[in-house]
Amino acid sequence: MSATLTFDDEFNSLSLWNGASGTWSTTPAYESDQGNGASLPGNGEQEWYINANYAPTSSVKPWTVSNGVLTLTAQKADPSIVGDLGYAKYGTLGGYQYTSGLIETNHSFSQTYGYFEMKAQLPSGQGLWPAFWLMPANGAWPPELDVVEALGKDTSTIYTTVHTDQTGSHTQQALATSVGDYSSGYHTYAVDWEADKITFYYDNKQIYQVATPADMHSPMYMIANLALGGGWAGSVDGSTPFPAQMNIDYIKAWSANPYADGTTTTTTPADTSGLSGVTGNQVLGGADAGATLQGGAGSDTITGGANGANYLRGGAGDDQVQGGVAFDDINGNEGNDTLHGGAGDDWVVGGKDNDLLFGEQGNDIVYGNLGNDTAYGGSGDDIVRGGQGDDVLYGQDGADWLSGDRGTDTLTGGAGADTFHTSSGAGVSTVTDFNYWEGDRVQVDPGNSYVVSQQGADVVIDMTGGGEMVLQHTQMSALPEGWIFGS
């Protein structure tokens, strides 16, 4: 199985969720992202996670980026904000004496199966509890995948755990692995989650494998955090080094294990312009003011001009195409291509075969066309269409318009007021995050008729003449007037 990169944050900058857009939320999904922050009192933890969107504690920033490294910092709370830390509903307001940082992709990214990896330097110290883990996008618990947990009081051991409810009660399978001193440098922590098995890795070496539980077959999102205290980690004390820091070089996800063949490949575009690939694997680069570039029969790397409009075409191979900051017209043509629009308002079209498409910044049109494609709109108000195959579409930030078209498709709108389109004769589209309270709506073509029903936890729209749209985890009784409309 080929591996495609589906998520990549190397922390050259930091995109925090602001209530409407952003990659990383700073509060857990079980709490309001407009509240005063959160902790995990059920574990007896001592930290209070700062919410980037809560003004009274905005002077504290436990997530900072410098030289391509994200640092999560735990420290003693500033006395001026202690009164704002804690849960009013539990009577603990003012009861937390430490602040820390958490980041998670619950608003921006989740996927079913794949390879999830963090490269990080974890801290040492009594009561420190850093972790990288996955939680279900549907809000259920369990299941839970703990890629790595570490206790700062013992820097020679890491813990990997699979939590499940498949027996009707919470059970877990876990392993403690001796690794030397993890706090002395950067290491990679990863999990390969497949339909039949889950495999954990430390520095690309397999350390643990279990069968995939029956309740772990739906999308999950990623979390990294630095907790303090609790019964397992033990309370912080006078020996705990504050400020304590968890340094993260990158967090990435792929559709499958990218190291399965034992190799990785990095290609740097050459400084060439106005060239076309012929039969080999070519590296083509455009002039800064923009370029027209055409790949050939090989697997080409094509990079448009950084500051001008580009017309970029792949050829017959598996091509890598990157647009610039202005308008780009990109088509992968044949092959399993990876296409990036860049910062402008772009047209990104997969062409034939199974493609990975990224609109990125700007208001983009992203179209899979033929094949089984995965498409991401990016940060603007995007149009994301699947085409003929079985596609996976993500609107991401912004008010996006998504249509699976033909085939069996999975649609995730992301943040913003998104529109999910279907029509008579279309395929089956499953919407994973229909959030009517954010303004999400369903659009059907004019003149089309349909029947709406509640089927278990989902709302199902059956189109006369064929075609179906499933709104997962949605109650028809809660939907407001106008949630479905004809163009």
N, C-alpha and C positions, 0 to 999 in steps of 0.2 A: 504493500500500500504506500503510495506516495504521500509525503507530508507537506502540507501547505501552511505557511505562517498566517495565523488568524488574529493574533494580538501581539503587539510589540511596543513596549514602553521602555526606552533606555534612559529616561529621565534627564534628557538634555534640557527639558523644561518640565513644569508641573501643571497638569490640567485637573483642577479640583471642581467637583460638582457644585454649582451655584444655585441649584433649584430648578434650572432649566437646561443647562448643558455642562459638559465637563466629563472627564474620564473617571476620576476617582471620587467616590463619596467618602466623607470623613466620619460618618455615623453608621452604625450597623443597620441593616435593612429592617430589623424589628423595631426600630425607633424612628420617630419623625426626623426627617433631614432638615426641618426648620426649628427643631427644639434646642435645648441647651447642651446637648451632648449625650453621652451614654457610658455605661460600664456593663459588667456582667455579674450582677450581685449574686446570682445562683452559684457562682464559683468562689464567692468570697473575695473577689479581686479588689485591689486597692486603688487602681488608676481610674481617672475620669478622662474619657476620650473627648477631646475638644472638637466641636463642630465649627467648621470654617465659616458657616453662614450665621453664626450666633454672635451678634454684636457685642454683648457685655464681656465676652471672653476672647474677643478677636485680637487682643494684644499678644496672646500666646499662640505660637505657630510651631506645633510639634512635628511638622512635615516640611522639610526644606530640601532644596536641590542645589548642588554645587559640583561642577566638573563631572557631570554625568552620573552622579550618585544621589539617590534619595535617602535622606536620614530621618528616621522616626526617633524622636527624643522623648524620653520619660524624665521628669524632674519634679522636685518639690513645687507645689502650687504657690503662685504669687498670692500673698495674703489678700490683695485687693480683689481677687476674683473667687476666693474660696466660697463665699456665700452664694455664688451662682453654680456651684458644682454639686451634683447629686439629684436625687429624684424627689420632687415634691410629693408625688403619689405614694411613695414609700416612707415618707418622713425622714429622708436622709439628706435633704438639701443643706449644704454647708458641711457635710460630713466626709468629704473626700479631700485628702491632703496632697495628692499627686496628680499630675496631668501627663497624658501620653498621646500617641498618635496611632490611628488606624486608617487604612485605605481599602476600599473595595469597589468592585466593578458592577454592583447590582443594577445601576442605572444604564451602564454603557456596554457591557459585554457579558455574555454567557454562552456556553455551548455544551452539546452532548458528546461525550467521549473526546479524546485527544490527549495531547502531551502538554503539561503545564509545568513551567520551570521558573525558578527564581535563583538569581545569583546574588549572594549576600554575605556580609560579615555579621555574625550574630554576637551579641554582647555577653560578657560574663558578669556575675554579681548575684548575691543573695536576693531572691525574690523576683528576678527578671525572668520573663516568660515570652520570648519571641515565637511567632508562628507564621506559617503560610498554609492556607487551607481553602477548601471549596465548599460552597453551600448551595442548595437548590434554589433556582430562580423563582420557583412557585411558592416559596416561603415555608415549605414543610421542614420539619426536623424531627427525628433523623430522616434521611441520611446526611452524612457529612464525611468529607475526605480531608484528613489532616496530612498534608504533604510533608510537613516537618513541624514539630514542636521541640523546643529546647528549654532546659532549665538552667539558668545562669549559675546555679550553685554547683553544677557538674558539667563542665564544658567538654567532656569526653564522650557524651552520649546524646543521641538524637532519637526522637520518637515518631513513628509513622502509624496512623490509625485509620481504620474504616469503621464508621458508625452506620448502623442499619436498624430498620424496624421490620425487616422481612418476616420475622417470626411473630409479629404482633406486639413485641416489646423491644425496648432499646437494648441492643447487644453491640459488641465491638470486637474487632480483631486488630491486634496491635503488636508492634515489635520495637524493642529498644536496641539500638545499634551503637556499638563502640566505634568511634571515628577518629580518635585523637583529640586535639584541642581545636574545636571548630571556631573559637573566638580569635584565633591567631591570624586569620586571613579570610579571603573570599572563597566560598564554595557554592556549588550548584545543588539545588534541592528540587527534585522533579517527581512527577507521577505520570505514568502512561495508563490512562483510563480507557479500557476497551469494553466491548459488549460482554465479553466472557471472562475477562480477568483484569486485575489492577496491579500494576508493577511500580514499585518505588525505587528511586535512584538517588545516590549521593555521589557527586562528582562523576556523573555518567556511568556509575557502576551499580548494577542491580543489587538491592539489599533486602527486598521483601516482595512477595507476590501472593495475592489471594484471589479467589473467585469473585466476580462482580455480583453484589447482592441484587435481589429481584427488584428492589425499590430504587436502584441507581441507574436509571435509563432515561433521564430527562435533564434539561440544561442546568448547569451549575455556574456560579460566578466565583471570582477569586477575591481573597482577603489576605492582607498582610498586616500584622499588628505587633505591638510591644506591650504585653500585659504585665501587671505587677501583682505579686502576692497570690493568695488563694491557698487552699489546703495542699495542693500538689507542689506548687512552686515554693511555698513557704513565704512568710511575710518579709518585706524589706526590713532592713535594720541599719544600724550605724555603720556597718561595713559595706553597704550597697553603694556603688560609685554613681553619684548623680552629678551632672546629667548623664543618663545611660542612653546609648545610641545603637540602633539597628540600622546598618548601612546596606542599601540595596542598589546593586549595579544595574540590574534589569529584571523585568518580569515579562515573560513571553508565553504564548500558547500556539500550538500547531494542531492540525487536524489529526495527526498521527505522530509517532515517534520519529523525529527528524534524524536521529542518530542510529536508526535500525541497521544501516549498512556499514556502520563504523566510521563514516566520514561525514564531514560538513564541508560546504563550499562557499567561499566568499569571492565575489567578482567585483573589481573596481573598474568603472567605465574609463576608457581611454579618451584622450583629448583629440578626438577626430570630429569632422563635420562633413555633412552632405554625402554620407556613404550609404551603400546598400549592402546587406549581407548576401552572400552567394550560396555556397554549399556548406561551409563549416560553421562553427559557433563563433559568431562575430560580436565585437563590442563596438557599438556606434554611439557617438556623442555629438550633440548639436551645438552650434554656435550660441553664444549667450543671448543674442537677439531673437532666437527661434530658428526652427529647422523643419525640413521635411525628410524623414528617415524611414527606410523600408528594409525590414529584415528579409532573410532568405530562407533556405531550406533547413538550416541548422537551428539550434537553440540559442537565440541571440539576446544580448543585453543592450537595450536601446534607451538612451537618456536624452530627453529634449533639452533645448536651451533654457537656461535658468530663468530668464526674464522676458522672453518673447513667446508669441503663440507658436505652437508646434502641431505638426501633422505627422503622427507616428503610427507605423503599421508593422505588426509582426508578420512572420512568414509561416512556414509549414512546421517549425519546431516548437519547443516549449520555451516561450520567450518571456523575458523580464523587461517591462516597459515602465519608464518613469517620466511623468510630465513635469512642468516647471510651475512658476507662480502665476503665469498668465493663462489664457484659454488654450486647452489642449484637446485635439481630436484624436482619440486613441482607439485602435482596433487590433485585437490580438490575432485575428484570422485563425488559421488552423493551429492545432497543438493545445496543450494544457498550459495556458499562459497566466502570468501574474502581472496585473496592470495597476498602476498608481496614477491618479489624476494630478495630484499635487495641490497647490494652493488656489488655483483659479476656478472659474466656473467651467467645468470640463464635460466632454462627452467621452464616456469610457464604455466600450463595447467588447464583449468577450469573443464573439465569432463562433467558430466551430470548436467542439470538444469541451473539456471540463476546465473552467477558468476560475481564477480568484481575482476579484475586482475591488478596488478601493477608490471611491470618489475623493476622499480626504477633504480638505478645506474647500469652501465655496459651495455654490448651489449647483450640484452636478446632476447629470443624467447618466445613470449606471444601468447597463442592460446586458444580461447574460447571453441572450440570443440562443444559440444552439448548445446542447450539452447540459450536464449537471453542474451548475455554477454556484459559487458562493460570492455574494456581492454586499459591500458595505457602502452606505451613502457618505458618512463622515459628519462633519460639524455643521453643514449648512442645511438649507431646505431642499432636499434632494428628491429626485424621481428614481426609484429603484425597481427594475422589472426583471423577472426571471427569464421569460422566453419559453422555449420548447421543452426543456428537460425538467428534472427534479431538482429544484433549486433551494438554496438557503439564503434569505435576504435579511439584511439588517439596515434599518434607517439610521440608527445612532442618534446624534443630537439634531435638534431642529424639527420643524414641522414637515415631515416627509410623506411622500405618496408612494405606496408599495403595491405591486401587483405581481402575483406569482405567474400569471398567464397560464400556459398549459403545464401539465405534469402534476406531480405531488410535491408541494412546496411548503416551506416553513418560513414564516414572516415574523420578525421582531422589530417593532417600531423604534424602541428606545425612548429617550426623553423627547418631550414636545408633543404637540397636538398632531397626531399622525392620521393619515387616511389609508385604509386598506381596501383595495379594489378587487371586485370579482364580477363575473358576467356569465350569462348562459353559454354553455359549451366549454367553459374553462375547466381546469383541473380541480384538485382538492388542495386548498390552502389552509394551513393551520397557523393561527395567530397566537403567539405565546404570551403576549403582554398587552392585551386590549385594556387600556386604562381610560375609561370614559371620563374620569375626574380630571384627566389632563387634556381632554378635548378630543380623544381618539374617536374616529367615526368609520363607518363602512360605506363605500360607494358602489352602487350597481349601475350598469349601463342603462340608458333611457329605454323604456319599453320592455325591459326584462321583468319577469315576475318571479316571486320567490316565496318560500315558506320558512318561518323562523320557529325553532323549537328548543326546549331545554332538554339536553340529553346528559344526565348525570351532572357533573360539575361544569359542563361546557354549554355554550350557546351555539347551535348549528343553523346555518343558513343554506337551505337547499334551493338551488336555482332551477327553475323550469327549463328543460332542455339540456340538463346536465351541468355539473359544476357544484362545488360545495365549499363553504368557508366555515371553519371551526374556530370559535373564540374560546380559548382555554381558560379555565378557572374564572368563568364569568356567569353571573346570575341574571337571567333575562328580566326578572322583577326589579333589578336595580338600575337598568339602563334608562337614561333620560330620553325625553322626546327629541327626535332628530338624530339619534345615534346612527341610523341607516338612512341613506338618501340616494336618489337618482340624479345623475349629472344633467 
